[in-house]
Amino acid sequence: MKMTREIFIITLANALILAGYGMSVPFFAIYLNVERALPASMVGAVIAISTIGRAFASGISGELSDIFGRKKLMNASLVLGAVFLALMGLGMILDAHYIWIIIFHMIASFFGAFFRPSSNAWVADNVAPKNRLEAFGYIRIGLNLGWAAGPALGGLIANYSFGAAFIITAVSYIGTAAMLQAKIKETFVRSKEHKSKFTDMILELKNQRLAKLCALIFLISVVAAQLVTGLSLHGVKYIGLTQAQIGLLFTIDGSIVVLLQYHASKIMTDMRITTALIIGCIIYGSGYILVGAAHGFTLAAIGIALVATGEMAISPGSNTLISNIAPEKARGRYLGMQEVSRHIGTAAGMFGAGVMIEYLSPISQIIPWLLIGFISFTVAFLFYKIKPMFTDEEDGINQTPVPPPPALEETQITGN
């Protein structure tokens, strides 16, 4: 498929959002643990509670986007999130009580979670099923452009001021909202036959295929959560990395996806989505085990490179599979349920990261990461078991060829 102007804008928006997120949020755990001397288990609990709030918000967002439209929810997420991120930053600069900073973090996380289900639903509305894997691959490239730039810059800013990093993130969110307001049209039309009730969202889990996919997304999100809280705390305490080196690991992760996501998507069009997910989960788990075994930056970087490789299949693959099985007028609901599962899994993973690093890592630093690897390998096996539940079209067979990389078409999109 050709990258349209609108898909480019959505991709750019995701890049800017994750650049802002990566500039500040990964260092929040370090701020609480090092600057405010909170125990790692308490830090994990704080971030887990915030993530549970994000899970609830994701479900609300998916349902509200089926009522009010995708664009309104995306912009509301960015503006409201920016307000409370700015308050977080000011609280840090003014040395406010850490309780206030935690409260602002939880509220900012809640509103921030409104964006992705609405964004994904917008893509599903405007891209044909056979092209969705490629479209979500472009989104993944954008996300990792942001992830490559944000943490590297954030590591430098955090050394100077944690608060400044959060204020800059707030500014980037406002700028992104302004761009979406000016450049993106609302194309969703609510069906009169679609009755939006929040209880109906939960009842959708009677659909066994959706329920099983959500369960697997929950489990792989437990694994994915280690990239933020687990890696940050483990890297500082047990590998001896600086905040700048932690930021560089995040940059390596994002850069690899940016460089290789197009090629990975091209390979994935020649196989079933479930097969790509199986391979991705195996590589993912192997990478985290290497991180746990690392005693220096080099082996940790190799582990993160494997994690990034696994990500290239897992994120666009799961988005596409959920979109492909969703009824046309309930895509927001289905993608919202995916995000609920992802955020609950992330909350469990972040809380588990704090507990494991505090109680298991002193015994042996690799134990938590062996457990994480085992979960990832288990998810790979379970994806293999549910492959027969999907039709060929739902599972990505007979897709069109992947277009040239976005960089080759950028001049066509921007008109420069």
Secondary structure by P-SEA (a helix, b strand, c coil): ccccaaaaaaaaaaaaaaaaaaacccaaaaaaaccccccaaaaaaaaaaaaaaaaaaaaaaaaaaacccaaaaaaaaaaaaaaaaaaaaaaaaacccaaaaaaaaaaaaaaaaccaaaaaaaaaacccccaaaaaaaaaaaaaaaaaacaaaaaaaaaaccaaaaaaaaaaaaaaaaaaaaccccccbbbbccbbbbaaaaaacccaaaaaaaaaaaaaaaaaaacccaaaaaaaaccccccaaaaaaaaaaaaaaaaacaaaaaaaaaaccaaaaaaaaaaaaaaaaaaaaacccaaaaaaaaaaaaaaaaccaaaaaaaaaaaccccaaaaaaaaaaaaaaaaaaaaaaaaaaaaacccccccaaaaaaaaaaaaaaaaaaaaacccccccccccccccccccccccccccccc
